[in-house]
Amino acid sequence: MKKAVVIIPTYNEKGNIAETIQSLAEIFKSIKNWQMQILVVDDSSPDGTAILVKSLQKKFRFLELLINKKKSGLGGAYLIGMNHAFAKLKADLVFEFDADLSHDPKKIPAFLKKIDQGYDLVLGSRYIKGGSIPKNWGIHRKFLSIVGNAFINFLMLDFSIRDWTTGFRAIKKEVYLSIEDELHDDRFSGYTFQIGFLHKTLRKNFKIAEVPFEFKDRVVGNSKIGPEYIKNTLLYLMKVRIKEILEMRVVKFAIVGGFGALVQLIALSLWRIPFSSEKSFVIANFLSIETAIVSNFIWSNLWTFKDRKLKASQIPMSFLTFNLSSGGSILIQSAIAYFTSATIGLKPVFTLPIVNYIIDTGVISAVVGILVGMFWNFFAYSTFVWKKKK
């Protein structure tokens, strides 16, 4: 029989823990296809929470206690608990569960059903049909919770998850083992752990489901969520999102292309010194394009396609292929440059202040040609030069 361990991190929860354990014990009686166990991870609570749990172990044989000699915070407690549950208790699944009765133990069978259906991580969601938050919450807390989750959806551009910050979860062993090494970071010691864990699980392409539940506010004790939760969560999300965006190949391509465009425009101005007539503008434009191609090749190999980086022996032939692949862009840009010089002519449009640089129709035609050519280049480079490794 598979084993599921409900991990309950505690710090000064003496007033809640007995009722929470009793509520879970009642639900366990109805679960037939899983062996259920409770693991309380106590951060050396000065109120005697651990002492009470020890006394309850005489009544509940499935109750395990783990005491942290040093306060490790929510994330630290869960990591210690998960490691103990999977390594020592031989669990196949763990639950994250609050000690303050805010999570509904009656929903545990629904979580297990989702796991049996093949999901790897199941979230207790307050923001899908059937879920809710306390009506007596202040407007500021409702705002932070609802708008906070909506902001995360927007920032991550992922609307498949409705409740990113929920602490009611079921996690398979495979999920934990796949991201364990990435979670041993000070950023995950507190409530940021929940966001970080879910984010990394999504990036590993595990199957995630949500189960609705009605969140209840604690009756005994005080909430441990402080202003640092919001600050740390936002900082974490902004950092990882910026890093992810910069790691997107199309973004790297755009940055390299943008830099190449700057190189081309500067080179165009320089090449027009020896090729100053309207008739020779096409030559100057062609040479500026080739200058940009050299720049783009170097940076594409070092950054944009670094996962497909060329070997030294491949570079000469690949550079030739790169030039040929860029032929479509060269033809496009040259055609636009020829059309501009032949029909409109090289006429000044405006002058950039400070640098006193004249923007004329020739420069504008080059910009238009660059943008059109970039669409072709991305396809050609990905397909012909830096081929996907098999």
Summary of the structure (lengths in Angstrom):
residues: 390
radius of gyration: 29.9
end to end distance: 40.1
largest distance: 96.3
contacts: 1210
relative contact order: 0.09
helix: 57%
strand: 13%
